[in-house]
Amino acid sequence: MQDFIERGKSVYMETYAQFPVVLTRGSGRYVFDIDGKKYLDMVAGIAVNIFGYGDAELSAALQEVIANGMMHCSNLYWNRVGIEAADRLVRLSKMDRVFFCNSGTEANEAAIKLVKKYGSSKSEGRTDIITMQQSFHGRTYGALTATGQTKYQEAFKPLLPGFAYAPFNDFAALEAMVTDTTCAIFIEPVQGEGGVIPADPVFLQNVRKLCDKKDILLVFDEVQCGMGRTGYTFAWQAAQIVPDVMTLAKGLGAGVPIGAVVAKGAAAQVFRPGDHGATFGGNLLSTTAANCVLKRLEESSLLNHVKDVSDYLWAALQNLKQQFSIIEEIRGTGLMVGVQLSMPVRPILDACMDAGLILASAGSHTLRFVPPLTITHEEIDEAITLLTNVLKKSGS
């Protein structure tokens, strides 16, 4: 394994601080490294592999696309699978139109362009965007500027003009920042990289009313929290409101790269031919994966399962909190959970990896649980047992 790691270090740009493990295959909720060691995966590729590994329905659908000999079709032409995926997204969201791309940051870049064009069509100079402090929207220039965390931005200044950052869940502060040049407000219904922090439903409802009053577009970034992770198809459904624009990625393709922008009303009519594009967006392979995901969500049994196992996980974590003073808070929603510790999490993550448990961080002091949506009670028990042993050994 070390040989491969050294090869990787010699040829990869240093954009990630990888764990010293080479993963080669997966089965169910488990992955295996090149030496055959087995790991229980409670991260799912950071909320991507929502069916886990080796899902029969997804595998069969992707193999059929490959066997048919056309994985990609230019957007100069229609393709049946992409139309079906867009139709399902429209139906599930009760929104109007879809643009497919390849990732979450691409989806947010498209949304930034969309809202700026919308705003400038209303009034000259109406192109300013408000996002939230501690938000994360991606690493390309527009999405990076929209991200409300300076640690991601410092090395790449100057950033784009026209962005401001409001305190999350503070409606009065946000309202005070709105001006005649504001065209949109971007919000993650559950902040992921910022620490797994849910938006207050009343906050979201008040922002919706404000946007309606001021003719401002409300954009929800559901790249991480969408696609069933919270027990709803889209996290904003819990607040019983609908955004003007929604961005998706990660779980939408269950492991196949895909992103999407979904819009309703006037926002769905903003783009005209030539305004935006993505060469690989909506190709047959990625939209086949999206169709599998969306079909499973339509059938509702997956969402019912998420609600059941998330209740079980939350109860187990609350019990763990009673045992270890190092655990300060359990927060999040559904199968998107942050465990706030009183110490840096990296030593805990390393020890969990050694023990055969994959967890992630969300900031320096927060353990992040975003497992496959197909996780079982028994696998949750196993994860809690492994984490308990690690915490005991750490003297917590």
C-alpha positions in Angstrom: 0.0 0.0 0.0 2.8 2.4 0.9 4.2 2.1 -2.7 0.9 3.4 -4.1 0.7 6.2 -1.6 4.2 7.4 -2.5 3.4 7.2 -6.2 0.3 9.3 -5.5 2.3 11.9 -3.6 4.7 12.2 -6.5 2.0 12.7 -9.2 -0.9 14.4 -7.5 -1.1 18.1 -6.7 -1.3 18.7 -3.0 -4.9 19.7 -2.7 -5.9 17.1 -0.1 -4.4 15.7 3.1 -5.3 12.1 2.5 -5.5 9.4 5.1 -2.7 6.8 4.5 -5.0 4.2 2.9 -5.7 3.1 -0.6 -9.3 2.0 -1.1 -10.1 -0.4 -3.9 -13.6 -1.8 -3.6 -16.9 -1.7 -1.6 -19.8 -3.8 -0.6 -22.9 -2.6 1.1 -21.8 0.0 3.7 -18.2 -1.3 3.8 -15.1 -0.5 1.8 -11.8 -2.4 1.5 -8.3 -1.2 1.1 -5.6 -2.6 -1.2 -4.4 -4.9 1.6 -7.9 -6.3 2.2 -8.7 -4.5 5.4 -12.4 -3.8 5.9 -13.9 -0.4 7.0 -17.4 0.6 8.0 -18.1 3.7 6.0 -20.0 6.4 7.8 -19.0 9.1 5.3 -20.2 7.8 2.0 -17.7 9.8 0.0 -18.9 12.9 1.8 -22.6 12.3 1.4 -22.2 11.0 -2.2 -22.6 7.2 -2.1 -26.1 7.2 -0.8 -26.9 3.6 -1.7 -23.6 2.4 -0.3 -21.6 0.1 -2.6 -22.5 -2.5 -5.1 -26.2 -1.5 -5.4 -27.7 -4.0 -7.8 -30.2 -1.6 -9.4 -27.7 1.2 -10.0 -25.0 -1.2 -11.3 -27.4 -2.8 -13.8 -28.6 0.5 -15.1 -25.1 1.9 -15.6 -24.0 -1.3 -17.2 -26.8 -1.1 -19.7 -25.8 2.4 -20.7 -22.2 1.2 -21.2 -23.4 -1.8 -23.2 -25.5 0.5 -25.5 -22.3 2.3 -26.5 -23.4 5.9 -25.8 -22.4 7.3 -22.4 -22.3 10.9 -23.7 -24.5 12.9 -26.0 -23.8 16.5 -26.7 -26.3 19.0 -25.4 -26.8 20.1 -29.1 -29.2 17.1 -29.1 -31.9 15.7 -26.8 -31.4 12.5 -24.9 -34.2 10.5 -23.4 -32.5 9.7 -20.1 -31.7 13.3 -19.3 -35.2 14.4 -20.1 -36.6 11.7 -17.7 -34.2 12.7 -14.9 -35.2 16.4 -15.3 -38.9 15.5 -15.4 -38.5 13.5 -12.1 -36.6 16.4 -10.5 -39.4 18.9 -11.5 -42.1 16.5 -10.2 -40.4 15.8 -6.9 -39.5 19.5 -6.2 -42.7 21.1 -7.7 -40.3 23.5 -9.4 -40.2 24.1 -13.2 -36.9 23.6 -15.1 -33.5 22.0 -14.7 -29.9 22.6 -15.8 -27.5 19.6 -15.5 -23.8 20.0 -14.9 -21.1 17.9 -13.2 -20.6 19.0 -9.6 -21.9 21.1 -6.7 -19.5 24.0 -7.4 -20.6 24.1 -11.0 -24.2 24.2 -10.0 -23.5 27.1 -7.7 -21.6 28.9 -10.4 -24.6 28.5 -12.7 -26.9 29.8 -10.0 -24.7 32.8 -9.4 -24.9 33.7 -13.1 -28.7 33.1 -13.1 -29.4 35.4 -10.2 -27.1 38.1 -11.5 -28.8 38.1 -14.9 -32.2 38.2 -13.2 -31.3 41.1 -11.0 -29.7 43.2 -13.8 -32.9 42.6 -15.9 -34.8 44.4 -13.1 -32.5 47.3 -12.4 -29.0 48.3 -13.5 -26.4 47.3 -10.9 -28.8 45.0 -9.1 -26.3 42.1 -8.9 -25.3 41.8 -5.2 -25.6 38.5 -3.4 -25.9 37.8 0.3 -24.7 34.4 1.6 -24.2 33.1 5.2 -21.2 33.2 7.4 -19.7 29.7 7.8 -21.3 28.6 4.5 -19.6 26.5 1.9 -20.6 26.7 -1.8 -17.5 25.4 -3.6 -14.0 26.2 -4.7 -14.2 27.8 -8.1 -14.0 31.6 -8.1 -17.7 32.5 -7.8 -18.5 29.7 -5.5 -15.4 30.4 -3.4 -16.4 34.1 -3.1 -19.9 33.0 -2.1 -18.4 30.8 0.7 -18.6 32.6 4.0 -15.3 31.2 5.4 -12.1 33.2 5.1 -9.9 30.2 5.6 -10.8 29.0 2.1 -10.4 32.5 0.5 -7.2 34.1 1.9 -4.8 32.7 -0.6 -6.9 33.6 -3.6 -7.8 37.3 -3.0 -8.9 39.5 -4.5 -12.3 37.8 -4.7 -15.2 38.8 -6.8 -17.1 42.0 -5.8 -20.7 42.1 -4.9 -20.9 39.5 -2.1 -21.8 40.0 1.6 -22.1 37.5 4.5 -24.9 37.5 7.1 -24.9 35.6 10.4 -26.6 32.3 9.9 -30.1 32.0 11.5 -30.1 35.7 12.4 -33.0 37.2 10.3 -32.8 40.7 11.7 -29.1 41.0 10.7 -29.8 39.5 7.3 -32.7 41.9 6.7 -30.6 44.9 7.6 -28.1 43.9 4.9 -30.6 43.9 2.0 -30.3 46.9 -0.3 -31.7 48.0 -3.6 -28.7 46.2 -5.3 -29.4 42.8 -3.7 -30.5 40.2 -6.3 -30.3 37.0 -4.3 -29.8 35.3 -0.9 -28.0 32.0 -0.8 -28.5 29.6 2.1 -27.6 26.0 2.9 -30.7 24.6 4.7 -28.1 22.6 6.7 -24.5 24.0 6.7 -22.2 21.1 6.1 -18.5 22.2 6.0 -19.5 24.9 8.5 -20.1 22.4 11.3 -23.4 20.6 10.4 -25.7 23.3 11.6 -29.3 23.3 10.5 -31.2 26.4 9.6 -34.1 27.4 11.9 -37.3 26.7 9.9 -38.7 30.1 11.1 -35.6 31.8 9.8 -36.1 30.2 6.4 -39.8 31.1 6.3 -39.0 34.7 7.2 -36.3 34.9 4.5 -38.8 33.5 2.0 -41.3 36.3 2.9 -38.5 38.9 2.6 -37.5 37.7 -0.8 -41.1 37.7 -2.0 -41.5 41.3 -0.7 -38.3 42.6 -2.2 -38.4 40.5 -5.5 -35.1 38.8 -4.5 -34.3 35.3 -5.6 -34.0 32.7 -2.8 -31.3 30.1 -3.5 -31.0 26.9 -1.5 -27.7 25.0 -1.8 -28.7 21.4 -1.2 -25.5 19.9 -2.6 -24.8 18.1 0.7 -28.1 18.1 2.6 -30.4 17.2 -0.3 -31.4 13.9 -1.9 -33.0 12.3 1.1 -30.3 12.9 3.6 -32.5 14.7 6.1 -35.4 12.3 5.7 -37.0 14.6 3.1 -36.2 14.5 -0.6 -35.0 18.1 -0.2 -34.1 19.6 3.2 -36.1 22.8 2.6 -39.3 20.7 2.6 -39.2 20.5 6.4 -39.8 24.3 6.5 -42.7 24.0 4.1 -41.4 26.6 1.7 -40.0 26.4 -1.8 -36.9 28.3 -3.1 -36.7 30.1 -6.4 -33.5 28.2 -7.2 -32.0 25.0 -5.8 -28.5 23.5 -6.4 -27.8 19.8 -6.1 -24.9 17.3 -6.6 -23.3 14.6 -4.4 -26.1 12.1 -3.7 -27.9 13.0 -6.9 -25.7 10.6 -8.8 -25.0 8.1 -6.0 -21.3 8.1 -7.0 -21.5 9.2 -10.6 -20.5 12.9 -11.0 -23.5 15.1 -11.6 -24.8 18.5 -10.5 -28.1 20.3 -11.1 -29.7 23.7 -10.9 -33.5 23.6 -10.4 -35.6 26.8 -10.7 -39.2 27.9 -10.6 -41.2 30.8 -11.8 -39.4 33.7 -13.3 -36.0 32.2 -12.3 -36.7 29.2 -14.5 -36.9 31.6 -17.6 -33.7 33.6 -17.1 -31.2 31.6 -19.2 -31.4 31.8 -23.0 -29.3 29.7 -25.5 -25.7 30.7 -25.2 -26.0 32.1 -21.6 -24.5 29.0 -20.0 -23.5 25.4 -20.7 -21.7 22.3 -19.6 -20.2 19.9 -22.2 -20.7 16.8 -20.0 -23.8 18.1 -18.2 -26.8 15.7 -18.5 -24.9 12.9 -20.2 -26.5 9.5 -20.4 -24.3 7.9 -17.7 -24.9 10.6 -15.0 -28.6 11.0 -15.6 -29.1 7.3 -15.6 -27.6 7.3 -12.1 -29.8 10.3 -11.2 -32.9 8.5 -12.4 -32.1 5.6 -10.1 -31.8 7.9 -7.2 -34.9 9.9 -8.0 -37.0 6.8 -8.6 -36.0 5.4 -5.2 -36.9 8.7 -3.6 -40.2 8.8 -5.4 -41.1 5.4 -4.0 -40.8 6.8 -0.4 -39.5 3.6 1.2 -36.0 4.9 1.2 -37.1 8.1 3.0 -39.0 6.1 5.6 -35.8 4.0 6.1 -33.8 7.2 6.6 -36.2 8.5 9.2 -36.0 5.2 11.1 -32.3 4.8 11.1 -31.6 8.4 11.8 -33.7 8.2 14.9 -31.7 5.2 15.9 -28.4 6.9 15.2 -29.4 10.0 17.1 -30.4 8.0 20.2 -27.1 6.1 20.1 -25.1 9.3 19.9 -27.0 10.9 22.7 -26.3 7.9 24.8 -22.6 8.2 23.9 -22.7 11.9 24.9 -23.7 10.8 28.4 -20.7 8.6 28.7 -18.0 11.0 27.5 -17.5 14.5 28.7 -15.5 15.3 25.6 -18.7 15.3 23.6 -20.2 18.8 23.9 -23.1 18.7 21.4 -25.0 16.6 18.9 -26.5 18.6 16.1 -27.8 18.3 12.5 -30.8 16.5 11.1 -31.6 13.0 9.7 -28.4 11.2 8.5 -26.4 14.5 8.5 -25.0 14.7 12.1 -22.2 16.7 13.7 -20.7 15.6 17.0 -19.0 18.6 18.6 -15.9 17.7 20.7 -13.9 19.7 23.2 -10.7 18.7 21.4 -9.5 18.6 17.8 -11.0 15.7 15.9 -8.1 14.6 13.7 -6.6 12.2 16.3 -10.0 10.6 16.8 -10.4 10.3 13.0 -7.0 8.6 12.7 -7.8 6.2 15.5 -11.2 5.3 14.0 -9.5 4.6 10.7 -7.1 2.3 12.4 -10.0 0.6 14.1 -11.9 0.1 10.8 -14.3 3.0 11.0 -14.4 5.9 8.5 -15.7 9.2 9.9 -15.1 12.8 8.6 -14.7 16.2 10.1 -16.7 19.4 9.7 -14.3 21.9 11.0 -11.5 21.3 13.5 -13.7 20.1 16.4 -16.7 18.4 14.8 -17.0 14.7 13.8 -19.3 14.3 10.8 -21.6 11.4 10.2 -23.0 11.3 6.6 -23.4 7.5 6.0 -25.1 5.8 3.1 -28.8 6.2 3.4 -29.1 2.4 3.4 -27.2 2.0 6.7 -28.8 -0.5 9.1 -29.4 -0.6 12.9 -26.8 -3.3 13.2 -24.2 -1.2 11.3 -24.9 1.8 13.5 -24.4 -0.4 16.5 -21.0 -1.5 15.1 -20.0 2.2 14.4 -20.9 3.3 17.9 -19.0 0.3 19.4 -15.9 1.2 17.4 -16.1 4.9 18.3 -16.7 4.1 22.0 -13.5 2.0 22.1 -11.6 4.8 20.4 -12.9 7.4 22.9 -12.0 5.2 25.8 -8.5 4.7 24.6 -8.1 8.4 24.0 -8.8 9.0 27.7 -12.0 11.0 27.0 
